[in-house]
Amino acid sequence: MEDQITIQVVNSRLVEQEDADVELNVYVHAAALPSSDHASVIVLGSGTLSIGDADRFDEVALRPGRWLMQVDLDSRGPDGARWVNIHLSPENAP
């Protein structure tokens, strides 16, 4: 069984495809950030985190276990988010 976490970026208006691009950045840290817009714990059993969309995906090698996933979005203006930053750190990091 595979675990899957989905972060869906949705613009409520109908837009052209080229206007719906969102930049996704993933960072791995030794310790959690002091604050973030959203946070959740994920359990990574395989040691590989796959991040992608319908067109392509990347794999990030992490040790198996519990990881804190902190998510930050740019200002939520009328056009929605233009970038999403995901920060991963071991859940029990000092």
PDB file of N, CA, C and O in Angstrom:
ATOM      1  N   MET A   1       0.839  -1.175   0.000  1.00  0.00           N
ATOM      2  CA  MET A   1       0.000   0.000   0.000  1.00  0.00           C
ATOM      3  C   MET A   1       0.888   1.243   0.000  1.00  0.00           C
ATOM      4  O   MET A   1       1.847   1.315   0.767  1.00  0.00           O
ATOM      5  N   GLU A   2       0.582   2.206  -0.839  1.00  0.00           N
ATOM      6  CA  GLU A   2       1.353   3.440  -0.930  1.00  0.00           C
ATOM      7  C   GLU A   2       0.589   4.569  -0.270  1.00  0.00           C
ATOM      8  O   GLU A   2      -0.622   4.704  -0.441  1.00  0.00           O
ATOM      9  N   ASP A   3       1.314   5.378   0.487  1.00  0.00           N
ATOM     10  CA  ASP A   3       0.716   6.575   1.071  1.00  0.00           C
ATOM     11  C   ASP A   3       0.876   7.712   0.087  1.00  0.00           C
ATOM     12  O   ASP A   3       1.898   7.814  -0.591  1.00  0.00           O
ATOM     13  N   GLN A   4      -0.123   8.559   0.004  1.00  0.00           N
ATOM     14  CA  GLN A   4      -0.057   9.686  -0.923  1.00  0.00           C
ATOM     15  C   GLN A   4      -0.629  10.915  -0.252  1.00  0.00           C
ATOM     16  O   GLN A   4      -1.724  10.877   0.310  1.00  0.00           O
ATOM     17  N   ILE A   5       0.117  12.004  -0.315  1.00  0.00           N
ATOM     18  CA  ILE A   5      -0.337  13.295   0.177  1.00  0.00           C
ATOM     19  C   ILE A   5      -0.533  14.183  -1.042  1.00  0.00           C
ATOM     20  O   ILE A   5       0.337  14.237  -1.911  1.00  0.00           O
ATOM     21  N   THR A   6      -1.641  14.866  -1.120  1.00  0.00           N
ATOM     22  CA  THR A   6      -1.906  15.738  -2.257  1.00  0.00           C
ATOM     23  C   THR A   6      -2.034  17.173  -1.787  1.00  0.00           C
ATOM     24  O   THR A   6      -2.821  17.481  -0.892  1.00  0.00           O
ATOM     25  N   ILE A   7      -1.254  18.045  -2.399  1.00  0.00           N
ATOM     26  CA  ILE A   7      -1.425  19.477  -2.212  1.00  0.00           C
ATOM     27  C   ILE A   7      -1.978  19.992  -3.522  1.00  0.00           C
ATOM     28  O   ILE A   7      -1.305  19.949  -4.552  1.00  0.00           O
ATOM     29  N   GLN A   8      -3.182  20.468  -3.480  1.00  0.00           N
ATOM     30  CA  GLN A   8      -3.835  20.917  -4.699  1.00  0.00           C
ATOM     31  C   GLN A   8      -3.939  22.430  -4.673  1.00  0.00           C
ATOM     32  O   GLN A   8      -4.493  23.019  -3.745  1.00  0.00           O
ATOM     33  N   VAL A   9      -3.404  23.036  -5.698  1.00  0.00           N
ATOM     34  CA  VAL A   9      -3.488  24.479  -5.821  1.00  0.00           C
ATOM     35  C   VAL A   9      -4.598  24.770  -6.822  1.00  0.00           C
ATOM     36  O   VAL A   9      -4.523  24.364  -7.981  1.00  0.00           O
ATOM     37  N   VAL A  10      -5.618  25.470  -6.370  1.00  0.00           N
ATOM     38  CA  VAL A  10      -6.802  25.683  -7.196  1.00  0.00           C
ATOM     39  C   VAL A  10      -7.056  27.170  -7.349  1.00  0.00           C
ATOM     40  O   VAL A  10      -7.044  27.917  -6.371  1.00  0.00           O
ATOM     41  N   ASN A  11      -7.283  27.586  -8.561  1.00  0.00           N
ATOM     42  CA  ASN A  11      -7.729  28.948  -8.819  1.00  0.00           C
ATOM     43  C   ASN A  11      -9.220  28.847  -9.113  1.00  0.00           C
ATOM     44  O   ASN A  11      -9.636  28.073  -9.974  1.00  0.00           O
ATOM     45  N   SER A  12     -10.010  29.618  -8.407  1.00  0.00           N
ATOM     46  CA  SER A  12     -11.460  29.476  -8.533  1.00  0.00           C
ATOM     47  C   SER A  12     -12.004  30.032  -9.843  1.00  0.00           C
ATOM     48  O   SER A  12     -13.137  29.734 -10.221  1.00  0.00           O
ATOM     49  N   ARG A  13     -11.203  30.836 -10.536  1.00  0.00           N
ATOM     50  CA  ARG A  13     -11.669  31.370 -11.813  1.00  0.00           C
ATOM     51  C   ARG A  13     -11.157  30.497 -12.948  1.00  0.00           C
ATOM     52  O   ARG A  13     -10.155  29.798 -12.796  1.00  0.00           O
ATOM     53  N   LEU A  14     -11.820  30.533 -14.049  1.00  0.00           N
ATOM     54  CA  LEU A  14     -11.332  29.829 -15.233  1.00  0.00           C
ATOM     55  C   LEU A  14     -10.225  30.661 -15.846  1.00  0.00           C
ATOM     56  O   LEU A  14     -10.431  31.828 -16.179  1.00  0.00           O
ATOM     57  N   VAL A  15      -9.049  30.065 -15.996  1.00  0.00           N
ATOM     58  CA  VAL A  15      -7.895  30.779 -16.537  1.00  0.00           C
ATOM     59  C   VAL A  15      -7.259  29.959 -17.641  1.00  0.00           C
ATOM     60  O   VAL A  15      -7.466  28.750 -17.742  1.00  0.00           O
ATOM     61  N   GLU A  16      -6.496  30.631 -18.449  1.00  0.00           N
ATOM     62  CA  GLU A  16      -5.736  29.933 -19.476  1.00  0.00           C
ATOM     63  C   GLU A  16      -4.640  29.115 -18.807  1.00  0.00           C
ATOM     64  O   GLU A  16      -4.169  29.473 -17.728  1.00  0.00           O
ATOM     65  N   GLN A  17      -4.233  28.026 -19.436  1.00  0.00           N
ATOM     66  CA  GLN A  17      -3.256  27.114 -18.834  1.00  0.00           C
ATOM     67  C   GLN A  17      -1.959  27.832 -18.461  1.00  0.00           C
ATOM     68  O   GLN A  17      -1.407  27.584 -17.389  1.00  0.00           O
ATOM     69  N   GLU A  18      -1.467  28.712 -19.326  1.00  0.00           N
ATOM     70  CA  GLU A  18      -0.205  29.405 -19.042  1.00  0.00           C
ATOM     71  C   GLU A  18      -0.324  30.360 -17.853  1.00  0.00           C
ATOM     72  O   GLU A  18       0.686  30.742 -17.262  1.00  0.00           O
ATOM     73  N   ASP A  19      -1.541  30.744 -17.504  1.00  0.00           N
ATOM     74  CA  ASP A  19      -1.757  31.626 -16.367  1.00  0.00           C
ATOM     75  C   ASP A  19      -1.950  30.855 -15.062  1.00  0.00           C
ATOM     76  O   ASP A  19      -2.013  31.461 -13.991  1.00  0.00           O
ATOM     77  N   ALA A  20      -2.045  29.537 -15.139  1.00  0.00           N
ATOM     78  CA  ALA A  20      -2.311  28.722 -13.953  1.00  0.00           C
ATOM     79  C   ALA A  20      -1.044  28.083 -13.388  1.00  0.00           C
ATOM     80  O   ALA A  20      -1.131  27.243 -12.493  1.00  0.00           O
ATOM     81  N   ASP A  21       0.142  28.468 -13.896  1.00  0.00           N
ATOM     82  CA  ASP A  21       1.385  27.881 -13.414  1.00  0.00           C
ATOM     83  C   ASP A  21       1.651  28.290 -11.971  1.00  0.00           C
ATOM     84  O   ASP A  21       1.458  29.443 -11.585  1.00  0.00           O
ATOM     85  N   VAL A  22       2.099  27.315 -11.184  1.00  0.00           N
ATOM     86  CA  VAL A  22       2.470  27.550  -9.796  1.00  0.00           C
ATOM     87  C   VAL A  22       3.844  26.939  -9.587  1.00  0.00           C
ATOM     88  O   VAL A  22       4.077  25.788  -9.955  1.00  0.00           O
ATOM     89  N   GLU A  23       4.752  27.700  -9.000  1.00  0.00           N
ATOM     90  CA  GLU A  23       6.102  27.213  -8.730  1.00  0.00           C
ATOM     91  C   GLU A  23       6.088  26.440  -7.412  1.00  0.00           C
ATOM     92  O   GLU A  23       5.619  26.950  -6.395  1.00  0.00           O
ATOM     93  N   LEU A  24       6.600  25.215  -7.431  1.00  0.00           N
ATOM     94  CA  LEU A  24       6.665  24.359  -6.250  1.00  0.00           C
ATOM     95  C   LEU A  24       8.123  24.170  -5.864  1.00  0.00           C
ATOM     96  O   LEU A  24       8.924  23.704  -6.674  1.00  0.00           O
ATOM     97  N   ASN A  25       8.473  24.526  -4.635  1.00  0.00           N
ATOM     98  CA  ASN A  25       9.834  24.386  -4.127  1.00  0.00           C
ATOM     99  C   ASN A  25       9.800  23.480  -2.909  1.00  0.00           C
ATOM    100  O   ASN A  25       8.946  23.636  -2.037  1.00  0.00           O
ATOM    101  N   VAL A  26      10.741  22.518  -2.847  1.00  0.00           N
ATOM    102  CA  VAL A  26      10.816  21.588  -1.721  1.00  0.00           C
ATOM    103  C   VAL A  26      12.184  21.711  -1.079  1.00  0.00           C
ATOM    104  O   VAL A  26      13.208  21.669  -1.761  1.00  0.00           O
ATOM    105  N   TYR A  27      12.194  21.864   0.246  1.00  0.00           N
ATOM    106  CA  TYR A  27      13.433  22.010   1.011  1.00  0.00           C
ATOM    107  C   TYR A  27      13.446  20.979   2.128  1.00  0.00           C
ATOM    108  O   TYR A  27      12.411  20.702   2.734  1.00  0.00           O
ATOM    109  N   VAL A  28      14.618  20.410   2.402  1.00  0.00           N
ATOM    110  CA  VAL A  28      14.773  19.468   3.507  1.00  0.00           C
ATOM    111  C   VAL A  28      15.672  20.125   4.550  1.00  0.00           C
ATOM    112  O   VAL A  28      16.765  20.594   4.233  1.00  0.00           O
ATOM    113  N   HIS A  29      15.202  20.153   5.794  1.00  0.00           N
ATOM    114  CA  HIS A  29      15.909  20.809   6.892  1.00  0.00           C
ATOM    115  C   HIS A  29      16.169  19.807   8.017  1.00  0.00           C
ATOM    116  O   HIS A  29      15.482  18.792   8.126  1.00  0.00           O
ATOM    117  N   ALA A  30      17.160  20.101   8.842  1.00  0.00           N
ATOM    118  CA  ALA A  30      17.448  19.271  10.009  1.00  0.00           C
ATOM    119  C   ALA A  30      16.455  19.539  11.135  1.00  0.00           C
ATOM    120  O   ALA A  30      16.213  18.663  11.966  1.00  0.00           O
ATOM    121  N   ALA A  31      15.879  20.737  11.173  1.00  0.00           N
ATOM    122  CA  ALA A  31      14.918  21.107  12.226  1.00  0.00           C
ATOM    123  C   ALA A  31      13.778  21.894  11.606  1.00  0.00           C
ATOM    124  O   ALA A  31      13.904  22.449  10.514  1.00  0.00           O
ATOM    125  N   ALA A  32      12.673  21.930  12.316  1.00  0.00           N
ATOM    126  CA  ALA A  32      11.478  22.618  11.817  1.00  0.00           C
ATOM    127  C   ALA A  32      11.695  24.127  11.756  1.00  0.00           C
ATOM    128  O   ALA A  32      12.495  24.686  12.505  1.00  0.00           O
ATOM    129  N   LEU A  33      10.967  24.770  10.851  1.00  0.00           N
ATOM    130  CA  LEU A  33      10.948  26.227  10.794  1.00  0.00           C
ATOM    131  C   LEU A  33      10.150  26.749  11.989  1.00  0.00           C
ATOM    132  O   LEU A  33       9.282  26.044  12.504  1.00  0.00           O
ATOM    133  N   PRO A  34      10.432  27.971  12.435  1.00  0.00           N
ATOM    134  CA  PRO A  34       9.691  28.515  13.577  1.00  0.00           C
ATOM    135  C   PRO A  34       8.198  28.682  13.303  1.00  0.00           C
ATOM    136  O   PRO A  34       7.392  28.589  14.229  1.00  0.00           O
ATOM    137  N   SER A  35       7.814  28.925  12.056  1.00  0.00           N
ATOM    138  CA  SER A  35       6.396  29.082  11.731  1.00  0.00           C
ATOM    139  C   SER A  35       6.174  28.781  10.258  1.00  0.00           C
ATOM    140  O   SER A  35       7.110  28.783   9.458  1.00  0.00           O
ATOM    141  N   SER A  36       4.914  28.521   9.915  1.00  0.00           N
ATOM    142  CA  SER A  36       4.534  28.270   8.520  1.00  0.00           C
ATOM    143  C   SER A  36       3.032  28.494   8.391  1.00  0.00           C
ATOM    144  O   SER A  36       2.317  28.592   9.389  1.00  0.00           O
ATOM    145  N   ASP A  37       2.564  28.572   7.146  1.00  0.00           N
ATOM    146  CA  ASP A  37       1.138  28.761   6.907  1.00  0.00           C
ATOM    147  C   ASP A  37       0.329  27.520   7.304  1.00  0.00           C
ATOM    148  O   ASP A  37      -0.762  27.632   7.862  1.00  0.00           O
ATOM    149  N   HIS A  38       0.876  26.343   7.010  1.00  0.00           N
ATOM    150  CA  HIS A  38       0.205  25.072   7.289  1.00  0.00           C
ATOM    151  C   HIS A  38       1.265  24.058   7.694  1.00  0.00           C
ATOM    152  O   HIS A  38       2.411  24.147   7.254  1.00  0.00           O
ATOM    153  N   ALA A  39       0.889  23.096   8.529  1.00  0.00           N
ATOM    154  CA  ALA A  39       1.831  22.047   8.935  1.00  0.00           C
ATOM    155  C   ALA A  39       1.080  20.740   9.133  1.00  0.00           C
ATOM    156  O   ALA A  39      -0.072  20.721   9.565  1.00  0.00           O
ATOM    157  N   SER A  40       1.764  19.641   8.804  1.00  0.00           N
ATOM    158  CA  SER A  40       1.199  18.319   8.964  1.00  0.00           C
ATOM    159  C   SER A  40       2.341  17.329   9.103  1.00  0.00           C
ATOM    160  O   SER A  40       3.461  17.603   8.673  1.00  0.00           O
ATOM    161  N   VAL A  41       2.066  16.194   9.695  1.00  0.00           N
ATOM    162  CA  VAL A  41       3.068  15.133   9.809  1.00  0.00           C
ATOM    163  C   VAL A  41       2.734  14.055   8.788  1.00  0.00           C
ATOM    164  O   VAL A  41       1.587  13.621   8.682  1.00  0.00           O
ATOM    165  N   ILE A  42       3.740  13.630   8.042  1.00  0.00           N
ATOM    166  CA  ILE A  42       3.564  12.526   7.104  1.00  0.00           C
ATOM    167  C   ILE A  42       4.418  11.361   7.572  1.00  0.00           C
ATOM    168  O   ILE A  42       5.447  11.558   8.218  1.00  0.00           O
ATOM    169  N   VAL A  43       3.996  10.157   7.251  1.00  0.00           N
ATOM    170  CA  VAL A  43       4.759   8.954   7.570  1.00  0.00           C
ATOM    171  C   VAL A  43       5.311   8.415   6.267  1.00  0.00           C
ATOM    172  O   VAL A  43       4.566   8.041   5.361  1.00  0.00           O
ATOM    173  N   LEU A  44       6.630   8.383   6.192  1.00  0.00           N
ATOM    174  CA  LEU A  44       7.295   7.929   4.973  1.00  0.00           C
ATOM    175  C   LEU A  44       7.876   6.542   5.238  1.00  0.00           C
ATOM    176  O   LEU A  44       8.877   6.398   5.940  1.00  0.00           O
ATOM    177  N   GLY A  45       7.238   5.534   4.671  1.00  0.00           N
ATOM    178  CA  GLY A  45       7.673   4.156   4.913  1.00  0.00           C
ATOM    179  C   GLY A  45       8.782   3.691   3.996  1.00  0.00           C
ATOM    180  O   GLY A  45       9.613   2.877   4.398  1.00  0.00           O
ATOM    181  N   SER A  46       8.813   4.190   2.774  1.00  0.00           N
ATOM    182  CA  SER A  46       9.731   3.664   1.769  1.00  0.00           C
ATOM    183  C   SER A  46      11.091   4.335   1.748  1.00  0.00           C
ATOM    184  O   SER A  46      12.051   3.750   1.246  1.00  0.00           O
ATOM    185  N   GLY A  47      11.202   5.546   2.280  1.00  0.00           N
ATOM    186  CA  GLY A  47      12.445   6.298   2.171  1.00  0.00           C
ATOM    187  C   GLY A  47      12.525   7.115   0.894  1.00  0.00           C
ATOM    188  O   GLY A  47      13.541   7.763   0.641  1.00  0.00           O
ATOM    189  N   THR A  48      11.469   7.097   0.079  1.00  0.00           N
ATOM    190  CA  THR A  48      11.419   7.882  -1.143  1.00  0.00           C
ATOM    191  C   THR A  48      10.124   8.681  -1.165  1.00  0.00           C
ATOM    192  O   THR A  48       9.034   8.124  -1.038  1.00  0.00           O
ATOM    193  N   LEU A  49      10.257   9.989  -1.326  1.00  0.00           N
ATOM    194  CA  LEU A  49       9.102  10.863  -1.442  1.00  0.00           C
ATOM    195  C   LEU A  49       8.985  11.288  -2.893  1.00  0.00           C
ATOM    196  O   LEU A  49       9.905  11.902  -3.434  1.00  0.00           O
ATOM    197  N   SER A  50       7.865  10.968  -3.532  1.00  0.00           N
ATOM    198  CA  SER A  50       7.622  11.351  -4.924  1.00  0.00           C
ATOM    199  C   SER A  50       6.777  12.609  -4.943  1.00  0.00           C
ATOM    200  O   SER A  50       5.729  12.676  -4.302  1.00  0.00           O
ATOM    201  N   ILE A  51       7.238  13.606  -5.683  1.00  0.00           N
ATOM    202  CA  ILE A  51       6.539  14.882  -5.790  1.00  0.00           C
ATOM    203  C   ILE A  51       6.347  15.174  -7.264  1.00  0.00           C
ATOM    204  O   ILE A  51       7.315  15.181  -8.024  1.00  0.00           O
ATOM    205  N   GLY A  52       5.108  15.415  -7.681  1.00  0.00           N
ATOM    206  CA  GLY A  52       4.906  15.681  -9.093  1.00  0.00           C
ATOM    207  C   GLY A  52       3.475  16.018  -9.434  1.00  0.00           C
ATOM    208  O   GLY A  52       2.627  16.239  -8.569  1.00  0.00           O
ATOM    209  N   ASP A  53       3.246  16.048 -10.730  1.00  0.00           N
ATOM    210  CA  ASP A  53       1.916  16.318 -11.247  1.00  0.00           C
ATOM    211  C   ASP A  53       1.658  15.369 -12.407  1.00  0.00           C
ATOM    212  O   ASP A  53       2.347  14.360 -12.555  1.00  0.00           O
ATOM    213  N   ALA A  54       0.682  15.685 -13.213  1.00  0.00           N
ATOM    214  CA  ALA A  54       0.314  14.804 -14.316  1.00  0.00           C
ATOM    215  C   ALA A  54       1.401  14.710 -15.383  1.00  0.00           C
ATOM    216  O   ALA A  54       1.445  13.739 -16.138  1.00  0.00           O
ATOM    217  N   ASP A  55       2.277  15.713 -15.451  1.00  0.00           N
ATOM    218  CA  ASP A  55       3.287  15.753 -16.503  1.00  0.00           C
ATOM    219  C   ASP A  55       4.613  15.116 -16.104  1.00  0.00           C
ATOM    220  O   ASP A  55       5.257  14.471 -16.931  1.00  0.00           O
ATOM    221  N   ARG A  56       5.036  15.287 -14.841  1.00  0.00           N
ATOM    222  CA  ARG A  56       6.330  14.766 -14.425  1.00  0.00           C
ATOM    223  C   ARG A  56       6.387  14.694 -12.907  1.00  0.00           C
ATOM    224  O   ARG A  56       5.543  15.263 -12.214  1.00  0.00           O
ATOM    225  N   PHE A  57       7.406  13.978 -12.391  1.00  0.00           N
ATOM    226  CA  PHE A  57       7.584  13.930 -10.946  1.00  0.00           C
ATOM    227  C   PHE A  57       9.067  13.803 -10.621  1.00  0.00           C
ATOM    228  O   PHE A  57       9.865  13.368 -11.451  1.00  0.00           O
ATOM    229  N   ASP A  58       9.415  14.183  -9.422  1.00  0.00           N
ATOM    230  CA  ASP A  58      10.768  14.053  -8.895  1.00  0.00           C
ATOM    231  C   ASP A  58      10.697  13.202  -7.639  1.00  0.00           C
ATOM    232  O   ASP A  58       9.658  13.134  -6.982  1.00  0.00           O
ATOM    233  N   GLU A  59      11.812  12.551  -7.309  1.00  0.00           N
ATOM    234  CA  GLU A  59      11.877  11.758  -6.096  1.00  0.00           C
ATOM    235  C   GLU A  59      12.923  12.348  -5.161  1.00  0.00           C
ATOM    236  O   GLU A  59      14.012  12.731  -5.588  1.00  0.00           O
ATOM    237  N   VAL A  60      12.577  12.414  -3.888  1.00  0.00           N
ATOM    238  CA  VAL A  60      13.477  12.917  -2.861  1.00  0.00           C
ATOM    239  C   VAL A  60      13.761  11.760  -1.915  1.00  0.00           C
ATOM    240  O   VAL A  60      12.834  11.172  -1.359  1.00  0.00           O
ATOM    241  N   ALA A  61      15.044  11.427  -1.727  1.00  0.00           N
ATOM    242  CA  ALA A  61      15.422  10.344  -0.818  1.00  0.00           C
ATOM    243  C   ALA A  61      15.484  10.891   0.609  1.00  0.00           C
ATOM    244  O   ALA A  61      16.244  11.817   0.894  1.00  0.00           O
ATOM    245  N   LEU A  62      14.684  10.317   1.493  1.00  0.00           N
ATOM    246  CA  LEU A  62      14.643  10.684   2.907  1.00  0.00           C
ATOM    247  C   LEU A  62      14.662   9.391   3.723  1.00  0.00           C
ATOM    248  O   LEU A  62      14.284   8.330   3.228  1.00  0.00           O
ATOM    249  N   ARG A  63      15.102   9.490   4.964  1.00  0.00           N
ATOM    250  CA  ARG A  63      15.052   8.288   5.785  1.00  0.00           C
ATOM    251  C   ARG A  63      13.593   7.965   6.096  1.00  0.00           C
ATOM    252  O   ARG A  63      12.778   8.873   6.257  1.00  0.00           O
ATOM    253  N   PRO A  64      13.262   6.688   6.181  1.00  0.00           N
ATOM    254  CA  PRO A  64      11.888   6.327   6.546  1.00  0.00           C
ATOM    255  C   PRO A  64      11.558   6.866   7.941  1.00  0.00           C
ATOM    256  O   PRO A  64      12.436   6.978   8.797  1.00  0.00           O
ATOM    257  N   GLY A  65      10.311   7.191   8.153  1.00  0.00           N
ATOM    258  CA  GLY A  65       9.870   7.670   9.457  1.00  0.00           C
ATOM    259  C   GLY A  65       8.866   8.789   9.338  1.00  0.00           C
ATOM    260  O   GLY A  65       8.253   8.991   8.289  1.00  0.00           O
ATOM    261  N   ARG A  66       8.706   9.510  10.423  1.00  0.00           N
ATOM    262  CA  ARG A  66       7.733  10.597  10.496  1.00  0.00           C
ATOM    263  C   ARG A  66       8.432  11.913  10.180  1.00  0.00           C
ATOM    264  O   ARG A  66       9.478  12.223  10.749  1.00  0.00           O
ATOM    265  N   TRP A  67       7.841  12.685   9.265  1.00  0.00           N
ATOM    266  CA  TRP A  67       8.400  13.955   8.819  1.00  0.00           C
ATOM    267  C   TRP A  67       7.365  15.052   8.992  1.00  0.00           C
ATOM    268  O   TRP A  67       6.189  14.880   8.673  1.00  0.00           O
ATOM    269  N   LEU A  68       7.832  16.188   9.508  1.00  0.00           N
ATOM    270  CA  LEU A  68       6.976  17.366   9.587  1.00  0.00           C
ATOM    271  C   LEU A  68       7.013  18.052   8.229  1.00  0.00           C
ATOM    272  O   LEU A  68       8.086  18.366   7.715  1.00  0.00           O
ATOM    273  N   MET A  69       5.850  18.281   7.654  1.00  0.00           N
ATOM    274  CA  MET A  69       5.742  18.975   6.379  1.00  0.00           C
ATOM    275  C   MET A  69       5.110  20.336   6.636  1.00  0.00           C
ATOM    276  O   MET A  69       3.932  20.425   6.983  1.00  0.00           O
ATOM    277  N   GLN A  70       5.895  21.393   6.465  1.00  0.00           N
ATOM    278  CA  GLN A  70       5.409  22.758   6.637  1.00  0.00           C
ATOM    279  C   GLN A  70       5.254  23.386   5.255  1.00  0.00           C
ATOM    280  O   GLN A  70       6.146  23.287   4.413  1.00  0.00           O
ATOM    281  N   VAL A  71       4.127  24.023   5.037  1.00  0.00           N
ATOM    282  CA  VAL A  71       3.809  24.573   3.721  1.00  0.00           C
ATOM    283  C   VAL A  71       3.577  26.074   3.845  1.00  0.00           C
ATOM    284  O   VAL A  71       2.824  26.530   4.705  1.00  0.00           O
ATOM    285  N   ASP A  72       4.237  26.833   2.972  1.00  0.00           N
ATOM    286  CA  ASP A  72       4.043  28.274   2.878  1.00  0.00           C
ATOM    287  C   ASP A  72       3.596  28.624   1.466  1.00  0.00           C
ATOM    288  O   ASP A  72       4.099  28.078   0.485  1.00  0.00           O
ATOM    289  N   LEU A  73       2.638  29.548   1.382  1.00  0.00           N
ATOM    290  CA  LEU A  73       2.140  30.045   0.091  1.00  0.00           C
ATOM    291  C   LEU A  73       2.453  31.523   0.000  1.00  0.00           C
ATOM    292  O   LEU A  73       2.548  32.214   1.014  1.00  0.00           O
ATOM    293  N   ASP A  74       2.614  32.009  -1.241  1.00  0.00           N
ATOM    294  CA  ASP A  74       2.770  33.450  -1.394  1.00  0.00           C
ATOM    295  C   ASP A  74       1.452  34.135  -1.062  1.00  0.00           C
ATOM    296  O   ASP A  74       0.456  33.470  -0.781  1.00  0.00           O
ATOM    297  N   SER A  75       1.446  35.445  -1.094  1.00  0.00           N
ATOM    298  CA  SER A  75       0.219  36.172  -0.749  1.00  0.00           C
ATOM    299  C   SER A  75      -0.917  35.712  -1.646  1.00  0.00           C
ATOM    300  O   SER A  75      -0.743  35.528  -2.851  1.00  0.00           O
ATOM    301  N   ARG A  76      -2.041  35.537  -1.061  1.00  0.00           N
ATOM    302  CA  ARG A  76      -3.192  35.009  -1.799  1.00  0.00           C
ATOM    303  C   ARG A  76      -3.985  36.160  -2.403  1.00  0.00           C
ATOM    304  O   ARG A  76      -5.040  36.541  -1.896  1.00  0.00           O
ATOM    305  N   GLY A  77      -3.465  36.698  -3.481  1.00  0.00           N
ATOM    306  CA  GLY A  77      -4.122  37.797  -4.157  1.00  0.00           C
ATOM    307  C   GLY A  77      -5.268  37.310  -5.018  1.00  0.00           C
ATOM    308  O   GLY A  77      -5.657  36.145  -4.932  1.00  0.00           O
ATOM    309  N   PRO A  78      -5.810  38.182  -5.843  1.00  0.00           N
ATOM    310  CA  PRO A  78      -6.954  37.810  -6.683  1.00  0.00           C
ATOM    311  C   PRO A  78      -6.622  36.727  -7.707  1.00  0.00           C
ATOM    312  O   PRO A  78      -7.521  36.053  -8.211  1.00  0.00           O
ATOM    313  N   ASP A  79      -5.334  36.558  -8.017  1.00  0.00           N
ATOM    314  CA  ASP A  79      -4.954  35.540  -8.998  1.00  0.00           C
ATOM    315  C   ASP A  79      -4.533  34.235  -8.342  1.00  0.00           C
ATOM    316  O   ASP A  79      -4.098  33.321  -9.043  1.00  0.00           O
ATOM    317  N   GLY A  80      -4.646  34.111  -7.028  1.00  0.00           N
ATOM    318  CA  GLY A  80      -4.287  32.887  -6.335  1.00  0.00           C
ATOM    319  C   GLY A  80      -2.794  32.812  -6.079  1.00  0.00           C
ATOM    320  O   GLY A  80      -2.057  33.759  -6.351  1.00  0.00           O
ATOM    321  N   ALA A  81      -2.357  31.687  -5.559  1.00  0.00           N
ATOM    322  CA  ALA A  81      -0.948  31.490  -5.225  1.00  0.00           C
ATOM    323  C   ALA A  81      -0.116  31.338  -6.488  1.00  0.00           C
ATOM    324  O   ALA A  81      -0.548  30.701  -7.449  1.00  0.00           O
ATOM    325  N   ARG A  82       1.069  31.919  -6.486  1.00  0.00           N
ATOM    326  CA  ARG A  82       1.996  31.770  -7.609  1.00  0.00           C
ATOM    327  C   ARG A  82       3.135  30.819  -7.257  1.00  0.00           C
ATOM    328  O   ARG A  82       3.784  30.279  -8.153  1.00  0.00           O
ATOM    329  N   TRP A  83       3.387  30.605  -5.963  1.00  0.00           N
ATOM    330  CA  TRP A  83       4.388  29.647  -5.539  1.00  0.00           C
ATOM    331  C   TRP A  83       3.977  28.985  -4.230  1.00  0.00           C
ATOM    332  O   TRP A  83       3.237  29.553  -3.427  1.00  0.00           O
ATOM    333  N   VAL A  84       4.480  27.767  -4.040  1.00  0.00           N
ATOM    334  CA  VAL A  84       4.261  26.982  -2.830  1.00  0.00           C
ATOM    335  C   VAL A  84       5.621  26.467  -2.384  1.00  0.00           C
ATOM    336  O   VAL A  84       6.341  25.858  -3.175  1.00  0.00           O
ATOM    337  N   ASN A  85       5.983  26.704  -1.125  1.00  0.00           N
ATOM    338  CA  ASN A  85       7.219  26.173  -0.559  1.00  0.00           C
ATOM    339  C   ASN A  85       6.873  25.082   0.446  1.00  0.00           C
ATOM    340  O   ASN A  85       6.072  25.299   1.354  1.00  0.00           O
ATOM    341  N   ILE A  86       7.477  23.910   0.281  1.00  0.00           N
ATOM    342  CA  ILE A  86       7.293  22.800   1.207  1.00  0.00           C
ATOM    343  C   ILE A  86       8.610  22.591   1.937  1.00  0.00           C
ATOM    344  O   ILE A  86       9.652  22.399   1.311  1.00  0.00           O
ATOM    345  N   HIS A  87       8.557  22.629   3.269  1.00  0.00           N
ATOM    346  CA  HIS A  87       9.737  22.429   4.106  1.00  0.00           C
ATOM    347  C   HIS A  87       9.544  21.126   4.875  1.00  0.00           C
ATOM    348  O   HIS A  87       8.561  20.964   5.599  1.00  0.00           O
ATOM    349  N   LEU A  88      10.486  20.199   4.714  1.00  0.00           N
ATOM    350  CA  LEU A  88      10.423  18.913   5.397  1.00  0.00           C
ATOM    351  C   LEU A  88      11.523  18.839   6.442  1.00  0.00           C
ATOM    352  O   LEU A  88      12.655  19.252   6.190  1.00  0.00           O
ATOM    353  N   SER A  89      11.187  18.307   7.630  1.00  0.00           N
ATOM    354  CA  SER A  89      12.175  18.074   8.672  1.00  0.00           C
ATOM    355  C   SER A  89      11.719  16.863   9.480  1.00  0.00           C
ATOM    356  O   SER A  89      10.523  16.585   9.561  1.00  0.00           O
ATOM    357  N   PRO A  90      12.678  16.137  10.083  1.00  0.00           N
ATOM    358  CA  PRO A  90      12.269  15.015  10.928  1.00  0.00           C
ATOM    359  C   PRO A  90      11.314  15.497  12.031  1.00  0.00           C
ATOM    360  O   PRO A  90      11.530  16.558  12.617  1.00  0.00           O
ATOM    361  N   GLU A  91      10.278  14.734  12.308  1.00  0.00           N
ATOM    362  CA  GLU A  91       9.261  15.197  13.258  1.00  0.00           C
ATOM    363  C   GLU A  91       9.858  15.463  14.644  1.00  0.00           C
ATOM    364  O   GLU A  91       9.457  16.421  15.306  1.00  0.00           O
ATOM    365  N   ASN A  92      10.784  14.655  15.085  1.00  0.00           N
ATOM    366  CA  ASN A  92      11.321  14.786  16.439  1.00  0.00           C
ATOM    367  C   ASN A  92      12.684  15.470  16.458  1.00  0.00           C
ATOM    368  O   ASN A  92      13.494  15.215  17.350  1.00  0.00           O
ATOM    369  N   ALA A  93      12.940  16.328  15.491  1.00  0.00           N
ATOM    370  CA  ALA A  93      14.240  17.029  15.451  1.00  0.00           C
ATOM    371  C   ALA A  93      14.338  17.997  16.629  1.00  0.00           C
ATOM    372  O   ALA A  93      13.337  18.574  17.055  1.00  0.00           O
ATOM    373  N   PRO A  94      15.551  18.170  17.148  1.00  0.00           N
ATOM    374  CA  PRO A  94      15.712  19.091  18.294  1.00  0.00           C
ATOM    375  C   PRO A  94      15.448  20.534  17.921  1.00  0.00           C
ATOM    376  O   PRO A  94      15.544  21.419  18.771  1.00  0.00           O
TER     377      PRO A  94
END
